[in-house]
Every structure is written in C-alpha cells, then in structure tokens.
C-alpha cells in the first residue's frame, strides 16, 4: 500500500512540474513575441524618420510576418493582433505585406512624400 501511495505522489508531482513548465513556456513565449514586435516596429519607425531627415535610409531588419502601411502621414506596423502607429511629417501611400525573416528595408523621400521598399 505504501508503494502505491509513493507512486501516486511521484505521478502527481511530475504532472504538476510538467504543467508548471508548460505555463511558464507559454508566458515567456508571449513576452518574447511582444519584445520582438516592439523592436521591429521601432526599427521601421526609426528608418522612416531617418529618411525624412536624410532623404534615404536602409537597414537589414528582422521582421515578424507583418503588414507595413502608410496613409496620410500615419505609418502603421501590424503583426498578428499588435499594431504600432507613428505619425510622420510627410505624406505617404503604401501598403506592404512582409513574410517573417530578415529583410532589407529601404525608405526614400521623394519630393514631399515618403516611399518604402522591402527586399
């Protein structure tokens, strides 16, 4: 009888350990996804601002699967349910879908507007 009780305790403790590990992983992966989104949106915004100042900007940026659009001077970076907006001091009109991975992002100021390419 003692052995059965010991076995049950070992199984319960092991199950709790596995459940705790899974919960920790889910929580941490959500945190990492949020950090990656904020880093990518900050990089895209910084490149857009640099292009407005210097005429052009380019950099290799690690992007999640996302949409980058700009209309009426508002740059929108969206990935999943997250959206980051940046108000620019120039008109723009583009809408790009970007698969996940590292891409070369190029912003150019053309006249009074801003354009973007992703390679």
Backbone as CSV, one residue per row, in Angstrom:
resi,resn,N_x,N_y,N_z,CA_x,CA_y,CA_z,C_x,C_y,C_z
1,UNK,0.811,-1.192,0.000,0.000,0.000,0.000,0.858,1.262,0.000
2,UNK,1.953,1.220,0.732,2.853,2.364,0.798,3.446,2.652,-0.578
3,UNK,3.770,1.585,-1.296,4.360,1.774,-2.624,3.377,2.429,-3.588
4,UNK,2.123,2.086,-3.490,1.108,2.689,-4.358,0.967,4.170,-4.025
5,UNK,0.965,4.500,-2.745,0.886,5.890,-2.319,2.099,6.677,-2.803
6,UNK,3.288,6.103,-2.686,4.510,6.760,-3.186,4.424,6.968,-4.693
7,UNK,3.967,5.962,-5.407,3.838,6.068,-6.863,2.872,7.195,-7.236
8,UNK,1.727,7.268,-6.539,0.748,8.331,-6.811,1.341,9.702,-6.546
9,UNK,2.097,9.840,-5.468,2.737,11.120,-5.170,3.747,11.501,-6.238
10,UNK,4.520,10.549,-6.713,5.505,10.825,-7.762,4.807,11.250,-9.048
11,UNK,3.722,10.589,-9.393,2.984,10.936,-10.605,2.373,12.330,-10.464
12,UNK,1.813,12.645,-9.291,1.221,13.971,-9.081,2.269,15.073,-9.153
13,UNK,3.389,14.883,-8.510,4.447,15.890,-8.523,4.986,16.067,-9.937
14,UNK,5.164,14.973,-10.651,5.638,15.059,-12.037,4.634,15.802,-12.913
15,UNK,3.354,15.535,-12.728,2.317,16.225,-13.507,2.313,17.713,-13.211
16,UNK,2.437,18.074,-11.952,2.492,19.494,-11.590,3.724,20.166,-12.181
17,UNK,4.830,19.481,-12.186,6.050,20.034,-12.765,5.873,20.277,-14.264
18,UNK,5.295,19.327,-14.968,5.062,19.466,-16.410,4.081,20.603,-16.677
19,UNK,3.009,20.682,-15.912,2.021,21.751,-16.111,2.640,23.116,-15.827
20,UNK,3.440,23.217,-14.790,4.119,24.478,-14.474,5.096,24.877,-15.558
21,UNK,5.809,23.909,-16.096,6.760,24.190,-17.169,6.036,24.677,-18.423
22,UNK,4.923,24.044,-18.749,4.158,24.459,-19.929,3.613,25.873,-19.747
23,UNK,3.103,26.185,-18.567,2.575,27.527,-18.311,3.683,28.573,-18.392
24,UNK,4.848,28.250,-17.870,5.985,29.168,-17.935,6.405,29.402,-19.379
25,UNK,6.441,28.340,-20.178,6.830,28.472,-21.586,5.845,29.354,-22.342
26,UNK,4.549,29.147,-22.143,3.541,29.940,-22.839,3.667,31.408,-22.452
27,UNK,3.854,31.666,-21.178,4.006,33.042,-20.707,5.259,33.689,-21.284
28,UNK,6.366,32.978,-21.267,7.623,33.520,-21.766,7.586,33.737,-23.272
29,UNK,6.982,32.805,-24.022,6.937,32.970,-25.477,6.087,34.179,-25.859
30,UNK,5.021,34.460,-25.108,4.236,35.667,-25.356,5.044,36.922,-25.084
31,UNK,5.847,36.899,-24.030,6.713,38.033,-23.698,7.740,38.262,-24.804
32,UNK,8.367,37.191,-25.286,9.380,37.302,-26.342,8.757,37.827,-27.635
33,UNK,7.580,37.361,-27.979,6.897,37.842,-29.180,6.624,39.344,-29.077
34,UNK,6.213,39.806,-27.910,5.977,41.230,-27.702,7.247,42.052,-27.844
35,UNK,8.338,41.552,-27.298,9.626,42.262,-27.403,10.078,42.320,-28.858
36,UNK,9.940,41.213,-29.581,10.324,41.199,-30.993,9.477,42.175,-31.803
37,UNK,8.172,42.256,-31.514,7.308,43.192,-32.220,7.746,44.630,-31.958
38,UNK,7.980,44.965,-30.692,8.388,46.332,-30.358,9.727,46.691,-30.992
39,UNK,10.662,45.748,-31.034,11.962,46.014,-31.654,11.809,46.259,-33.155
40,UNK,11.015,45.439,-33.823,10.818,45.595,-35.267,10.080,46.897,-35.586
41,UNK,9.036,47.218,-34.823,8.290,48.450,-35.104,9.148,49.681,-34.825
42,UNK,9.984,49.627,-33.802,10.889,50.750,-33.519,11.907,50.930,-34.638
43,UNK,12.430,49.819,-35.156,13.411,49.895,-36.243,12.782,50.498,-37.500
44,UNK,11.570,50.066,-37.831,10.888,50.595,-39.017,10.598,52.088,-38.843
45,UNK,10.123,52.477,-37.675,9.835,53.897,-37.416,11.100,54.744,-37.487
46,UNK,12.183,54.239,-36.899,13.447,54.987,-36.915,13.964,55.155,-38.340
47,UNK,13.825,54.123,-39.167,14.262,54.233,-40.564,13.410,55.253,-41.321
48,UNK,12.113,55.274,-41.061,11.238,56.252,-41.726,11.629,57.666,-41.321
49,UNK,11.867,57.900,-40.051,12.262,59.237,-39.580,13.615,59.652,-40.148
50,UNK,14.536,58.694,-40.231,15.858,58.985,-40.808,15.735,59.378,-42.270
51,UNK,14.861,58.700,-43.015,14.668,59.032,-44.427,14.071,60.427,-44.582
52,UNK,13.194,60.824,-43.681,12.626,62.170,-43.754,13.699,63.225,-43.510
53,UNK,14.669,62.905,-42.684,15.749,63.847,-42.379,16.837,63.831,-43.440
54,UNK,17.271,62.631,-43.854,18.432,62.487,-44.737,18.091,62.194,-46.192
55,UNK,16.843,61.963,-46.514,16.458,61.668,-47.892,16.323,60.190,-48.170
56,UNK,17.097,59.347,-47.481,17.004,57.901,-47.664,17.554,57.195,-46.429
57,UNK,17.105,55.972,-46.229,17.636,55.127,-45.154,17.442,53.681,-45.551
58,UNK,18.340,52.842,-45.086,18.229,51.409,-45.365,18.917,50.630,-44.265
59,UNK,18.366,49.451,-43.978,18.955,48.571,-42.974,18.337,47.186,-43.116
60,UNK,19.078,46.187,-42.663,18.543,44.832,-42.573,17.812,44.730,-41.236
61,UNK,16.540,44.355,-41.287,15.707,44.311,-40.090,15.045,42.934,-39.995
62,UNK,15.094,42.325,-38.809,14.386,41.063,-38.558,12.923,41.411,-38.280
63,UNK,12.043,40.969,-39.172,10.621,41.304,-39.071,9.788,40.045,-38.868
64,UNK,8.773,40.126,-38.023,7.804,39.030,-37.959,6.898,39.121,-39.188
65,UNK,6.098,38.095,-39.480,5.122,38.243,-40.566,4.254,39.460,-40.239
66,UNK,4.243,40.430,-41.137,3.601,41.692,-40.793,3.103,42.440,-42.017
67,UNK,2.389,43.525,-41.741,1.939,44.459,-42.752,2.464,45.830,-42.362
68,UNK,3.089,46.512,-43.320,3.582,47.864,-43.097,2.855,48.755,-44.093
69,UNK,2.115,49.715,-43.562,1.347,50.590,-44.440,1.488,52.031,-43.969
70,UNK,1.227,52.928,-44.888,1.285,54.342,-44.562,0.241,55.059,-45.413
71,UNK,-0.550,55.866,-44.762,-1.578,56.628,-45.454,-1.780,57.932,-44.699
72,UNK,-1.703,59.034,-45.423,-1.952,60.330,-44.817,-0.959,60.718,-43.734
73,UNK,0.264,60.234,-43.835,1.279,60.582,-42.844,1.275,59.732,-41.598
74,UNK,0.517,58.634,-41.590,0.498,57.730,-40.434,1.064,56.379,-40.867
75,UNK,2.214,56.031,-40.298,2.879,54.759,-40.574,2.329,53.717,-39.609
76,UNK,1.816,52.612,-40.144,1.251,51.540,-39.319,2.054,50.265,-39.531
77,UNK,2.492,49.662,-38.429,3.198,48.387,-38.444,2.317,47.407,-37.683
78,UNK,1.831,46.359,-38.367,0.909,45.409,-37.743,1.424,43.989,-37.894
79,UNK,1.332,43.237,-36.805,1.699,41.824,-36.808,0.772,41.100,-35.844
80,UNK,-0.001,40.167,-36.379,-0.981,39.486,-35.538,-1.992,40.485,-35.010
81,UNK,-2.191,40.498,-33.697,-3.153,41.426,-33.102,-2.497,42.727,-32.642
82,UNK,-1.192,42.851,-32.852,-0.477,44.052,-32.401,-0.354,45.067,-33.533
83,UNK,-0.513,46.343,-33.196,-0.375,47.430,-34.167,0.386,48.570,-33.512
84,UNK,1.364,49.118,-34.232,2.100,50.299,-33.771,1.922,51.396,-34.813
85,UNK,1.595,52.599,-34.365,1.390,53.736,-35.259,2.446,54.797,-34.995
86,UNK,2.898,55.431,-36.071,3.862,56.534,-35.977,3.365,57.651,-36.894
87,UNK,3.228,58.844,-36.352,2.801,59.996,-37.147,4.040,60.641,-37.763
88,UNK,4.030,60.741,-39.096,5.157,61.293,-39.834,4.838,62.717,-40.285
89,UNK,5.879,63.454,-40.567,5.682,64.836,-41.016,5.669,64.941,-42.540
90,UNK,5.318,63.863,-43.204,5.263,63.863,-44.672,4.149,62.929,-45.125
91,UNK,3.537,63.214,-46.263,2.510,62.310,-46.784,3.148,61.010,-47.296
92,UNK,2.361,59.962,-47.302,2.855,58.675,-47.801,1.658,57.847,-48.238
93,UNK,1.923,56.871,-49.075,0.869,55.988,-49.533,1.487,54.678,-50.001
94,UNK,1.545,53.714,-49.102,1.999,52.369,-49.463,1.396,51.364,-48.505
95,UNK,1.349,50.104,-48.940,0.796,49.014,-48.139,1.529,47.742,-48.549
96,UNK,2.382,47.224,-47.663,3.208,46.060,-47.982,2.958,44.935,-46.995
97,UNK,2.835,43.708,-47.511,2.791,42.517,-46.665,4.176,41.900,-46.683
98,UNK,4.717,41.613,-45.505,6.091,41.136,-45.388,6.089,39.783,-44.691
99,UNK,6.681,38.751,-45.320,6.808,37.477,-44.622,7.861,37.609,-43.516
100,UNK,7.813,36.739,-42.550,8.783,36.789,-41.462,10.196,36.525,-41.952
101,UNK,11.173,37.101,-41.264,12.580,36.897,-41.605,13.323,38.220,-41.633
102,UNK,14.580,38.148,-42.021,15.394,39.351,-42.123,15.265,39.920,-43.528
103,UNK,14.899,41.185,-43.604,14.673,41.857,-44.882,15.423,43.178,-44.914
104,UNK,15.820,43.593,-46.111,16.398,44.924,-46.261,15.246,45.901,-46.460
105,UNK,15.132,46.844,-45.547,14.074,47.847,-45.579,14.690,49.154,-46.061
106,UNK,14.069,49.755,-47.099,14.577,50.998,-47.675,13.450,52.025,-47.701
107,UNK,13.695,53.166,-47.071,12.776,54.307,-47.142,13.441,55.393,-47.966
108,UNK,12.644,56.076,-48.790,13.140,57.182,-49.612,12.149,58.332,-49.554
109,UNK,12.698,59.527,-49.437,11.853,60.718,-49.515,11.838,61.151,-50.969
110,UNK,10.671,61.197,-51.568,10.546,61.613,-52.963,9.674,62.871,-53.018
111,UNK,10.324,63.979,-53.239,9.592,65.263,-53.192,9.188,65.528,-51.762
112,UNK,7.891,65.630,-51.536,7.431,65.899,-50.176,6.906,64.628,-49.506
113,UNK,6.913,63.482,-50.216,6.366,62.240,-49.685,7.426,61.227,-49.303
114,UNK,6.982,60.094,-48.805,7.854,59.021,-48.361,7.428,57.722,-49.042
115,UNK,8.412,56.964,-49.532,8.109,55.655,-50.120,8.950,54.599,-49.420
116,UNK,8.554,53.343,-49.568,9.218,52.238,-48.884,9.331,51.036,-49.791
117,UNK,10.462,50.324,-49.671,10.688,49.058,-50.372,11.198,48.052,-49.361
118,UNK,10.814,46.811,-49.545,11.313,45.723,-48.697,11.884,44.669,-49.613
119,UNK,13.154,44.335,-49.381,13.820,43.345,-50.222,14.087,42.055,-49.507
